[in-house]
């Protein structure tokens, strides 16, 4: 009994070792497959992140470019605004000065006319007084 018992024991132990090693290999194969899937997913995610990063950088560059363009337009508009304000100021100052000059001339003209009218009124008063004087004097023989 020692012989067949030992043989059975060794045979059973060998089968168990083979089954365990086969099970370990299957488990190891499954772990390797999982590791490969995880590695592939990691590579895919890494590539996606790199694509997103490059898209973000591209958008940043586009934004920066657009911002510079808008700043240039803003500066151009400010310069145009300043030029227009200067033109308007010069134009209205010129028109205002011309208007004031014309008013001054008109004022001088009216002042002279007023003085002339005053002189005429004084002459007419003097003539009226002359006319009234002989009428007021009694008749003198001629």
LUMFIKOL-411537 format. One record per residue (C-alpha): residue in one letter; x, y negated, z negated; residue number from 1. Coordinates in pm, 1 decimal. Each point is the difference from the previous one (the first is absolute). Example, Ala and Ser with C-alpha at 12.3 -4.5 7.8 and 13.67 -1.06 7.14 Angstrom:
# LUMFIKOL-411537
r = A; c1 = 1230.0; c2 = 450.0; c3 = -780.0; k = 1
r = S; c1 = 137.0; c2 = -344.0; c3 = 66.0; k = 2
***
This chain:
# LUMFIKOL-411537
r = X; c1 = 0.0; c2 = 0.0; c3 = 0.0; k = 1
r = X; c1 = 282.2; c2 = -216.5; c3 = -40.1; k = 2
r = X; c1 = 77.6; c2 = 18.0; c3 = 368.3; k = 3
r = X; c1 = -342.2; c2 = -67.9; c3 = 146.5; k = 4
r = X; c1 = -82.4; c2 = -254.9; c3 = -272.6; k = 5
r = X; c1 = 314.6; c2 = -190.5; c3 = 67.7; k = 6
r = X; c1 = -56.5; c2 = 23.8; c3 = 369.9; k = 7
r = X; c1 = -352.9; c2 = -121.6; c3 = -35.1; k = 8
r = X; c1 = 119.0; c2 = -274.7; c3 = -224.6; k = 9
r = X; c1 = 273.0; c2 = -102.8; c3 = 243.0; k = 10
r = X; c1 = -238.8; c2 = 30.6; c3 = 290.2; k = 11
r = X; c1 = -261.2; c2 = -206.7; c3 = -180.6; k = 12
r = X; c1 = 264.0; c2 = -254.8; c3 = -100.9; k = 13
r = X; c1 = 123.9; c2 = -17.7; c3 = 359.7; k = 14
r = X; c1 = -352.8; c2 = -48.8; c3 = 133.5; k = 15
r = X; c1 = -62.2; c2 = -271.2; c3 = -257.0; k = 16
r = X; c1 = 325.5; c2 = -171.4; c3 = 94.9; k = 17
r = X; c1 = -87.3; c2 = 23.1; c3 = 369.2; k = 18
r = X; c1 = -352.7; c2 = -130.7; c3 = -61.5; k = 19
r = X; c1 = 131.9; c2 = -279.6; c3 = -220.2; k = 20
r = X; c1 = 270.1; c2 = -92.2; c3 = 245.4; k = 21
r = X; c1 = -251.2; c2 = 9.7; c3 = 288.2; k = 22
r = X; c1 = -239.7; c2 = -211.6; c3 = -205.2; k = 23
r = X; c1 = 282.6; c2 = -240.7; c3 = -80.1; k = 24
r = X; c1 = 90.9; c2 = -17.5; c3 = 365.7; k = 25
r = X; c1 = -361.0; c2 = -74.3; c3 = 92.0; k = 26
r = X; c1 = -13.1; c2 = -259.6; c3 = -273.9; k = 27
r = X; c1 = 331.7; c2 = -137.1; c3 = 114.9; k = 28
r = X; c1 = -124.9; c2 = -9.9; c3 = 360.1; k = 29
r = X; c1 = -314.9; c2 = -183.3; c3 = -114.2; k = 30
r = X; c1 = 211.7; c2 = -242.7; c3 = -204.3; k = 31
r = X; c1 = 224.9; c2 = -58.6; c3 = 301.6; k = 32
r = X; c1 = -303.9; c2 = -62.9; c3 = 221.1; k = 33
r = X; c1 = -139.4; c2 = -242.2; c3 = -257.8; k = 34
r = X; c1 = 336.0; c2 = -172.4; c3 = -22.1; k = 35
r = X; c1 = 14.6; c2 = -29.0; c3 = 380.4; k = 36
r = X; c1 = -355.3; c2 = -142.0; c3 = 12.1; k = 37
r = X; c1 = 81.6; c2 = -244.2; c3 = -278.4; k = 38
r = X; c1 = 325.9; c2 = -98.5; c3 = 173.0; k = 39
r = X; c1 = -186.1; c2 = -50.1; c3 = 329.7; k = 40
r = X; c1 = -262.5; c2 = -212.5; c3 = -175.7; k = 41
r = X; c1 = 274.6; c2 = -201.5; c3 = -171.7; k = 42
r = X; c1 = 172.3; c2 = -60.4; c3 = 334.3; k = 43
r = X; c1 = -332.9; c2 = -97.6; c3 = 155.8; k = 44
r = X; c1 = -75.0; c2 = -239.5; c3 = -288.4; k = 45
r = X; c1 = 350.0; c2 = -144.2; c3 = 21.3; k = 46
r = X; c1 = -48.2; c2 = -61.8; c3 = 373.1; k = 47
r = X; c1 = -339.8; c2 = -159.4; c3 = -63.3; k = 48
r = X; c1 = 149.8; c2 = -224.9; c3 = -267.5; k = 49
r = X; c1 = 280.5; c2 = -99.4; c3 = 236.2; k = 50
r = X; c1 = -256.5; c2 = -80.4; c3 = 269.1; k = 51
r = X; c1 = -200.9; c2 = -207.8; c3 = -248.2; k = 52
r = X; c1 = 314.1; c2 = -179.1; c3 = -114.3; k = 53
r = X; c1 = 95.4; c2 = -78.8; c3 = 358.3; k = 54
r = X; c1 = -355.6; c2 = -120.4; c3 = 70.5; k = 55
r = X; c1 = 14.8; c2 = -219.5; c3 = -310.8; k = 56
r = X; c1 = 334.3; c2 = -144.3; c3 = 110.4; k = 57
r = X; c1 = -139.0; c2 = -59.5; c3 = 348.7; k = 58
r = X; c1 = -303.2; c2 = -178.4; c3 = -146.2; k = 59
r = X; c1 = 226.5; c2 = -205.9; c3 = -224.8; k = 60
r = X; c1 = 206.2; c2 = -105.1; c3 = 301.4; k = 61
r = X; c1 = -314.0; c2 = -84.6; c3 = 197.0; k = 62
r = X; c1 = -131.1; c2 = -201.0; c3 = -294.1; k = 63
r = X; c1 = 331.9; c2 = -177.6; c3 = -37.6; k = 64
r = X; c1 = 6.5; c2 = -77.4; c3 = 372.5; k = 65
r = X; c1 = -360.1; c2 = -123.2; c3 = -3.9; k = 66
r = X; c1 = 72.1; c2 = -209.9; c3 = -308.3; k = 67
r = X; c1 = 297.2; c2 = -165.1; c3 = 172.2; k = 68
r = X; c1 = -217.0; c2 = -63.2; c3 = 306.2; k = 69
r = X; c1 = -274.0; c2 = -156.0; c3 = -213.4; k = 70
r = X; c1 = 255.8; c2 = -211.8; c3 = -188.1; k = 71
r = X; c1 = 131.8; c2 = -123.1; c3 = 335.3; k = 72
r = X; c1 = -351.6; c2 = -87.9; c3 = 111.5; k = 73
r = X; c1 = -65.4; c2 = -174.2; c3 = -330.3; k = 74
r = X; c1 = 313.9; c2 = -210.5; c3 = 36.3; k = 75
r = X; c1 = -95.4; c2 = -83.3; c3 = 360.3; k = 76
r = X; c1 = -351.0; c2 = -101.6; c3 = -108.7; k = 77
r = X; c1 = 138.0; c2 = -213.4; c3 = -281.9; k = 78
r = X; c1 = 231.7; c2 = -175.5; c3 = 244.9; k = 79
r = X; c1 = -286.2; c2 = -57.2; c3 = 243.2; k = 80
r = X; c1 = -216.6; c2 = -131.9; c3 = -283.2; k = 81
r = X; c1 = 274.5; c2 = -238.1; c3 = -107.7; k = 82
r = X; c1 = 50.6; c2 = -120.8; c3 = 359.2; k = 83
r = X; c1 = -374.3; c2 = -55.4; c3 = 44.4; k = 84
r = X; c1 = -21.2; c2 = -186.0; c3 = -330.2; k = 85
r = X; c1 = 288.9; c2 = -222.4; c3 = 107.6; k = 86
r = X; c1 = -164.6; c2 = -64.0; c3 = 337.3; k = 87
r = X; c1 = -330.1; c2 = -84.6; c3 = -166.1; k = 88
r = X; c1 = 170.2; c2 = -223.3; c3 = -251.2; k = 89
r = X; c1 = 192.6; c2 = -183.6; c3 = 272.0; k = 90
r = X; c1 = -309.2; c2 = -27.1; c3 = 218.1; k = 91
r = X; c1 = -222.8; c2 = -129.7; c3 = -275.7; k = 92
r = X; c1 = 267.2; c2 = -226.2; c3 = -141.2; k = 93
r = X; c1 = 45.8; c2 = -144.2; c3 = 349.9; k = 94
r = X; c1 = -373.9; c2 = -43.0; c3 = 46.5; k = 95
r = X; c1 = -34.8; c2 = -142.5; c3 = -349.2; k = 96
r = X; c1 = 283.3; c2 = -246.3; c3 = 59.4; k = 97
r = X; c1 = -153.2; c2 = -95.5; c3 = 334.7; k = 98
r = X; c1 = -339.6; c2 = -44.3; c3 = -166.9; k = 99
r = X; c1 = 149.6; c2 = -212.5; c3 = -276.3; k = 100
r = X; c1 = 189.3; c2 = -207.9; c3 = 256.0; k = 101
r = X; c1 = -319.7; c2 = -54.0; c3 = 202.1; k = 102
r = X; c1 = -187.2; c2 = -92.8; c3 = -317.3; k = 103
r = X; c1 = 274.7; c2 = -245.9; c3 = -86.8; k = 104
r = X; c1 = -22.1; c2 = -159.6; c3 = 344.4; k = 105
r = X; c1 = -378.4; c2 = -9.9; c3 = -18.7; k = 106
r = X; c1 = 26.3; c2 = -154.1; c3 = -347.6; k = 107
r = X; c1 = 237.0; c2 = -270.0; c3 = 126.6; k = 108
r = X; c1 = -227.4; c2 = -64.1; c3 = 298.1; k = 109
r = X; c1 = -307.5; c2 = -27.0; c3 = -223.6; k = 110
r = X; c1 = 186.9; c2 = -225.0; c3 = -240.4; k = 111
r = X; c1 = 98.4; c2 = -232.5; c3 = 285.8; k = 112
r = X; c1 = -354.1; c2 = 2.2; c3 = 134.9; k = 113
r = X; c1 = -126.7; c2 = -74.8; c3 = -349.5; k = 114
r = X; c1 = 238.7; c2 = -295.4; c3 = -26.6; k = 115
r = X; c1 = -109.8; c2 = -127.8; c3 = 342.1; k = 116
r = X; c1 = -363.6; c2 = 28.1; c3 = -102.4; k = 117
r = X; c1 = 72.4; c2 = -188.8; c3 = -321.9; k = 118
r = X; c1 = 166.1; c2 = -276.3; c3 = 202.3; k = 119
r = X; c1 = -297.5; c2 = -13.2; c3 = 235.2; k = 120
r = X; c1 = -237.0; c2 = -16.8; c3 = -295.6; k = 121
r = X; c1 = 205.2; c2 = -288.6; c3 = -144.0; k = 122
r = X; c1 = -5.0; c2 = -179.1; c3 = 338.2; k = 123
r = X; c1 = -374.0; c2 = 52.0; c3 = 31.0; k = 124
r = X; c1 = -50.7; c2 = -129.9; c3 = -355.4; k = 125
r = X; c1 = 210.9; c2 = -304.0; c3 = 84.0; k = 126
r = X; c1 = -199.3; c2 = -58.8; c3 = 319.8; k = 127
r = X; c1 = -322.6; c2 = 42.0; c3 = -193.8; k = 128
r = X; c1 = 121.4; c2 = -254.7; c3 = -252.2; k = 129
r = X; c1 = 88.0; c2 = -235.5; c3 = 284.8; k = 130
r = X; c1 = -344.7; c2 = 43.8; c3 = 145.6; k = 131
r = X; c1 = -164.2; c2 = -55.3; c3 = -337.8; k = 132
r = X; c1 = 205.8; c2 = -313.9; c3 = -79.4; k = 133
r = X; c1 = -135.5; c2 = -223.2; c3 = 279.0; k = 134
r = X; c1 = -351.0; c2 = 122.3; c3 = -64.3; k = 135
r = X; c1 = 36.0; c2 = -78.4; c3 = -365.7; k = 136
r = X; c1 = 129.7; c2 = -354.4; c3 = 64.0; k = 137
r = X; c1 = -258.3; c2 = -274.2; c3 = 52.6; k = 138
r = X; c1 = -40.5; c2 = -128.5; c3 = 346.7; k = 139
r = X; c1 = 252.1; c2 = -257.9; c3 = 92.1; k = 140
r = X; c1 = -56.6; c2 = -240.9; c3 = 283.3; k = 141
r = X; c1 = 183.7; c2 = 62.3; c3 = 307.3; k = 142
***
